[in-house]
Amino acid sequence: MRLKISLAKEPKHTELVSSVGWTTADELYSCSDDHAILKWSLLTNETSQLAKLPAEVYATDIHWFPKVVGGGKGKKGESDVFVLTSTDGKFHLISRLGRVEKSVEAHKGAVLSGRWSYDGTAMATAGEDGQVRIWSRSGMLRSTMVQQGTPVYSLAWGPDSDQILYTSGRQLIVKPLQANAKPIQWKGHEGVILKVDWNAVNNLILSGGEDCRYKVWDSYGRLLFTSQVHDYPITSVSWAPDGELFAVGSFNTLRLCDKTGWSYALEKPNTGSVFNIAWSSDGTQIAGACGNGHVIFGHVIERRLEWKNYEATVTDRKSIQVRNVMDDAREKLDFRDRIIKTSLAFGHLVVATTSQCYVYSTKNWNTPMIFDLKEGTVTLIVQTEKHFALVDSSGIQVYSYEGRMQASPKVPGLRPDVLNVQTLSISNDAVAIRDKKDEKVVHLFDATSGKPLGDGKPFVHKLEVAEVTLDQCGPAAERRLAIVDKNRDLYLAQVRAVGGARKVIKLGTMVHSMSWNDETNMLAALQDTKLVVYYFPNAVYVDKDILPKTLMEKDATEFGKNPQIVNFLGNHVIIRRADGSLVSTGVSPYPSMLHSYVSNSRWDDAVRLCRFVKDEALWACLAAMAAYAKDLNTAEVAYAAIDEVDKVQYILHIKEIPSKEARNAEMALFCGSPQDAEGILLQSGLVFRAIQMNINLYNWDRALELAVKHKTHVDTVLAFRQKYLEKFGRNEKSKRFLQYAEGVEVDWQKIEAKIEMEQQKEREKAATVRR
């Protein structure tokens, strides 16, 4: 990836350019010390003067009203007003036609920075007088947040518009808007900090200072990356809207970096210091305000995508080169409009331009499916085997690869601009979206209809959710959602809850990154200092005891500090190291073969494979898979192979049960689901077995409740309860049991006869079914 730089032969401004701001992806405004506000059109390459500021007004910063909330006022919801801060202590609200709507005395001395909040409800200014002030949308003063002795050179809003980050000499300070909340403060640089930015999508902070370094921080002030010392102070930093990239400006220097800090590209244009950098809303272009009167433009090209043996590279603004590395066959794809977003996965390349979406199959690069986009502002593409999701300013749409729109899930108060691959996941039959307002909530929708799944209630986790991802294979009824919360704990949850709450079970701790396999339901996770592959995560629902045996663990120190899993394709986990390099690590091919056999019910082949490989992890997976599928013979063989003698004995006991329903209920009990087991028995009319199961589990109240409800075996429950209490030398204290004990006679001979009769009835019923 690199920047394609364009610079006019002669500067259009006669003095230093202080700030730039995009209105649309093809239109830019710039302010300079020559008092002119210029309008740049990238479509026609024309530059025109919008307005001339008074001689005493020198602009320091401009910021357009946010597009997300400024919709409907102009073409495609363009913003129609910007704030301009100046050295005369005022800020000016100026319309897109250049008319000054309002001028407000804001600070003593220069106003150094002015920023609209993400939701557009407020604006903050920072001044040479050391104050940070909050203003209403119309320019009325709400509060003076900060008063300090040093100038505030730069500020930025927090993602939820409820915090402000500002500079104080070498310090960085995050101050909440609530009056009594304590600010977070830390030393950021060895020199004065000149510029900061805070991204709404990844919640990371960027800073640059006179110590010639740029740094990346999390929102708690923890240092994630620090750059090498540059030759000159860092004069500007800016995040791309999607939070994947950022740009850094210095004297005759423009750098494009990944969100983790490492550099993609370094340009050395003859511009003087780059005082301000602005990204276009689609994240494909940057503009820089230069010290020698130039405005520099950079287009991000050579983004490279990989999937199996295919490599797609955006070579220009309107063209993509596709290469098949197996036979070095190359295809050049040209487009009518500028490319905004691309995605390559599951045998399809999806390309979103400013007006259309193109869907290519890897089997045919000549005839793509093309459909028009209502909004030319696609911010995210997420693919699955059967369809893909597009996210733009109007929301989320799910399309089939034939270009047919299938669903448009609606989440109240959704901010599409802050969705990314960590907070939106899609599978063949489900869509999971983490709520931005309440991060504990995950909304689940049907991918083909867009309707909420289950009873329509979202899934609510006990902690804030950091990452969600859906498994890709298997039937819809067994879809699983993997969640990493703010504690970095990994949980597995059912997507479709049948008769009750969703089962959520903890899989692991200290998980930094995770990814499902594209062909089988294996899950790879970077856990503390290890790479862990869960060969059969569903084992946690079947038999927690053997879950540790179904894992592959590998030392992850070779991947360096803070690695990320890019994807998990076939038998390869692709990991990006902190320096940007991609590393591939192999996984045994046998678990995926086992998954294939089991999904096709080829149990004999599965046993044969395990006997051939002689791997305990494989046997443990087969044991859990067989128990989950209620295949008793295979489960017996597999549990015997991993020396689980007690479980083998229990399976032998289950096999002796005459009726199939009772066996299924016992297997549900074996898998730790007494409620499911009871449900199976009651549905099959095996009331006595359901009562007996609760007696065996010492669930006395439920056993009595069932006996009374079905008017049978009340004396049986009382008899076993009596026996239990006598064994421990205790007296009955339960009022309910005392009440029924008065009116019911306990006769063991009668009870045993009734039990024998129930068993005989069950045997006869099973024999009839077999015949």
KAWO-V160579 format. One record per residue. N is the residue number from 0. PSI is psi as a letter, one per 20 degrees, with the letter a starting at -180 (999 if undefined). Layout:
n->[N | N]
psi->[PSI | PSI]
This chain:
n->[0 | 1 | 2 | 3 | 4 | 5 | 6 | 7 | 8 | 9 | 10 | 11 | 12 | 13 | 14 | 15 | 16 | 17 | 18 | 19 | 20 | 21 | 22 | 23 | 24 | 25 | 26 | 27 | 28 | 29 | 30 | 31 | 32 | 33 | 34 | 35 | 36 | 37 | 38 | 39 | 40 | 41 | 42 | 43 | 44 | 45 | 46 | 47 | 48 | 49 | 50 | 51 | 52 | 53 | 54 | 55 | 56 | 57 | 58 | 59 | 60 | 61 | 62 | 63 | 64 | 65 | 66 | 67 | 68 | 69 | 70 | 71 | 72 | 73 | 74 | 75 | 76 | 77 | 78 | 79 | 80 | 81 | 82 | 83 | 84 | 85 | 86 | 87 | 88 | 89 | 90 | 91 | 92 | 93 | 94 | 95 | 96 | 97 | 98 | 99 | 100 | 101 | 102 | 103 | 104 | 105 | 106 | 107 | 108 | 109 | 110 | 111 | 112 | 113 | 114 | 115 | 116 | 117 | 118 | 119 | 120 | 121 | 122 | 123 | 124 | 125 | 126 | 127 | 128 | 129 | 130 | 131 | 132 | 133 | 134 | 135 | 136 | 137 | 138 | 139 | 140 | 141 | 142 | 143 | 144 | 145 | 146 | 147 | 148 | 149 | 150 | 151 | 152 | 153 | 154 | 155 | 156 | 157 | 158 | 159 | 160 | 161 | 162 | 163 | 164 | 165 | 166 | 167 | 168 | 169 | 170 | 171 | 172 | 173 | 174 | 175 | 176 | 177 | 178 | 179 | 180 | 181 | 182 | 183 | 184 | 185 | 186 | 187 | 188 | 189 | 190 | 191 | 192 | 193 | 194 | 195 | 196 | 197 | 198 | 199 | 200 | 201 | 202 | 203 | 204 | 205 | 206 | 207 | 208 | 209 | 210 | 211 | 212 | 213 | 214 | 215 | 216 | 217 | 218 | 219 | 220 | 221 | 222 | 223 | 224 | 225 | 226 | 227 | 228 | 229 | 230 | 231 | 232 | 233 | 234 | 235 | 236 | 237 | 238 | 239 | 240 | 241 | 242 | 243 | 244 | 245 | 246 | 247 | 248 | 249 | 250 | 251 | 252 | 253 | 254 | 255 | 256 | 257 | 258 | 259 | 260 | 261 | 262 | 263 | 264 | 265 | 266 | 267 | 268 | 269 | 270 | 271 | 272 | 273 | 274 | 275 | 276 | 277 | 278 | 279 | 280 | 281 | 282 | 283 | 284 | 285 | 286 | 287 | 288 | 289 | 290 | 291 | 292 | 293 | 294 | 295 | 296 | 297 | 298 | 299 | 300 | 301 | 302 | 303 | 304 | 305 | 306 | 307 | 308 | 309 | 310 | 311 | 312 | 313 | 314 | 315 | 316 | 317 | 318 | 319 | 320 | 321 | 322 | 323 | 324 | 325 | 326 | 327 | 328 | 329 | 330 | 331 | 332 | 333 | 334 | 335 | 336 | 337 | 338 | 339 | 340 | 341 | 342 | 343 | 344 | 345 | 346 | 347 | 348 | 349 | 350 | 351 | 352 | 353 | 354 | 355 | 356 | 357 | 358 | 359 | 360 | 361 | 362 | 363 | 364 | 365 | 366 | 367 | 368 | 369 | 370 | 371 | 372 | 373 | 374 | 375 | 376 | 377 | 378 | 379 | 380 | 381 | 382 | 383 | 384 | 385 | 386 | 387 | 388 | 389 | 390 | 391 | 392 | 393 | 394 | 395 | 396 | 397 | 398 | 399 | 400 | 401 | 402 | 403 | 404 | 405 | 406 | 407 | 408 | 409 | 410 | 411 | 412 | 413 | 414 | 415 | 416 | 417 | 418 | 419 | 420 | 421 | 422 | 423 | 424 | 425 | 426 | 427 | 428 | 429 | 430 | 431 | 432 | 433 | 434 | 435 | 436 | 437 | 438 | 439 | 440 | 441 | 442 | 443 | 444 | 445 | 446 | 447 | 448 | 449 | 450 | 451 | 452 | 453 | 454 | 455 | 456 | 457 | 458 | 459 | 460 | 461 | 462 | 463 | 464 | 465 | 466 | 467 | 468 | 469 | 470 | 471 | 472 | 473 | 474 | 475 | 476 | 477 | 478 | 479 | 480 | 481 | 482 | 483 | 484 | 485 | 486 | 487 | 488 | 489 | 490 | 491 | 492 | 493 | 494 | 495 | 496 | 497 | 498 | 499 | 500 | 501 | 502 | 503 | 504 | 505 | 506 | 507 | 508 | 509 | 510 | 511 | 512 | 513 | 514 | 515 | 516 | 517 | 518 | 519 | 520 | 521 | 522 | 523 | 524 | 525 | 526 | 527 | 528 | 529 | 530 | 531 | 532 | 533 | 534 | 535 | 536 | 537 | 538 | 539 | 540 | 541 | 542 | 543 | 544 | 545 | 546 | 547 | 548 | 549 | 550 | 551 | 552 | 553 | 554 | 555 | 556 | 557 | 558 | 559 | 560 | 561 | 562 | 563 | 564 | 565 | 566 | 567 | 568 | 569 | 570 | 571 | 572 | 573 | 574 | 575 | 576 | 577 | 578 | 579 | 580 | 581 | 582 | 583 | 584 | 585 | 586 | 587 | 588 | 589 | 590 | 591 | 592 | 593 | 594 | 595 | 596 | 597 | 598 | 599 | 600 | 601 | 602 | 603 | 604 | 605 | 606 | 607 | 608 | 609 | 610 | 611 | 612 | 613 | 614 | 615 | 616 | 617 | 618 | 619 | 620 | 621 | 622 | 623 | 624 | 625 | 626 | 627 | 628 | 629 | 630 | 631 | 632 | 633 | 634 | 635 | 636 | 637 | 638 | 639 | 640 | 641 | 642 | 643 | 644 | 645 | 646 | 647 | 648 | 649 | 650 | 651 | 652 | 653 | 654 | 655 | 656 | 657 | 658 | 659 | 660 | 661 | 662 | 663 | 664 | 665 | 666 | 667 | 668 | 669 | 670 | 671 | 672 | 673 | 674 | 675 | 676 | 677 | 678 | 679 | 680 | 681 | 682 | 683 | 684 | 685 | 686 | 687 | 688 | 689 | 690 | 691 | 692 | 693 | 694 | 695 | 696 | 697 | 698 | 699 | 700 | 701 | 702 | 703 | 704 | 705 | 706 | 707 | 708 | 709 | 710 | 711 | 712 | 713 | 714 | 715 | 716 | 717 | 718 | 719 | 720 | 721 | 722 | 723 | 724 | 725 | 726 | 727 | 728 | 729 | 730 | 731 | 732 | 733 | 734 | 735 | 736 | 737 | 738 | 739 | 740 | 741 | 742 | 743 | 744 | 745 | 746 | 747 | 748 | 749 | 750 | 751 | 752 | 753 | 754 | 755 | 756 | 757 | 758 | 759 | 760 | 761 | 762 | 763 | 764 | 765 | 766 | 767 | 768 | 769 | 770]
psi->[p | r | p | o | p | p | p | q | g | q | q | h | q | i | r | p | p | h | q | q | p | q | g | a | i | j | p | q | q | q | q | r | i | j | j | q | o | q | p | p | o | h | g | i | k | q | p | q | p | g | r | p | q | q | h | i | o | o | q | h | q | q | p | q | p | p | h | h | i | j | q | i | h | a | p | k | k | q | q | j | q | q | p | p | q | r | i | j | j | r | q | p | o | p | r | i | i | j | p | o | h | q | p | p | o | g | r | p | a | q | o | h | q | p | p | q | r | h | i | j | i | r | q | q | q | q | r | h | j | j | q | p | q | p | q | r | h | j | j | p | p | g | q | o | h | p | o | r | i | q | q | o | h | q | r | q | q | r | h | j | k | j | q | p | p | r | q | n | d | j | q | p | p | o | p | q | h | p | g | i | q | p | q | p | p | q | p | g | r | i | r | p | p | h | q | q | q | p | p | h | g | i | k | q | q | p | q | q | a | i | j | k | q | q | q | p | q | r | i | j | j | p | p | h | q | p | r | r | p | r | h | r | q | o | i | q | q | p | q | q | h | i | j | h | r | r | q | p | q | a | o | k | p | p | p | p | q | q | h | i | h | q | p | g | q | p | q | m | q | n | i | a | p | o | h | q | p | p | q | q | h | i | j | i | q | q | q | p | o | q | h | j | i | q | o | p | p | p | p | o | r | k | p | p | q | q | o | d | j | q | p | p | p | o | h | r | h | k | q | p | p | p | p | o | i | g | j | k | p | q | p | p | p | q | q | h | r | p | p | g | q | q | p | o | r | k | j | q | p | p | p | p | a | i | i | r | p | p | o | q | q | i | i | o | i | h | n | q | p | p | q | q | p | g | p | l | l | p | i | p | p | p | q | a | g | h | a | q | p | p | p | a | i | i | b | p | p | p | q | r | i | j | j | p | p | h | q | n | p | p | p | p | k | p | n | h | i | j | q | a | i | h | i | p | q | q | a | h | j | q | p | p | p | p | p | h | g | o | i | i | p | p | p | p | q | p | i | h | h | j | q | q | q | c | j | i | p | r | p | o | r | i | r | p | p | h | p | q | p | q | q | i | r | r | q | h | h | j | p | q | p | p | p | p | a | h | i | k | q | p | q | p | q | p | g | o | p | o | m | a | q | p | p | o | p | p | g | r | r | l | p | h | q | r | p | q | q | i | h | r | l | q | p | p | q | o | o | d | k | q | o | p | o | o | h | n | h | i | h | h | i | g | n | h | h | j | g | h | i | j | q | p | p | q | p | j | h | i | i | a | p | l | r | p | p | g | r | n | p | c | k | p | p | p | p | p | r | h | j | i | q | p | p | p | q | q | q | p | i | h | h | h | g | g | g | g | g | g | h | j | k | m | h | g | h | g | g | g | g | h | h | g | h | l | p | h | h | g | g | g | g | h | g | g | g | g | h | h | i | k | n | h | g | g | g | g | g | g | h | h | h | k | k | m | g | h | h | g | g | h | h | h | g | g | h | i | p | g | q | g | g | h | g | h | g | h | h | h | g | h | j | k | m | h | g | g | g | g | g | g | g | h | h | j | j | m | g | g | h | g | g | h | g | h | g | h | j | k | m | g | g | h | g | h | g | g | g | g | g | j | l | q | k | g | h | g | g | h | g | h | g | g | g | g | h | h | h | j | l | q | q | p | i | p | h | g | h | h | g | h | h | h | i | p | p | o | o | h | g | g | g | h | g | g | g | h | g | g | g | g | g | g | g | g | g | g | g | g | g | h | 999]
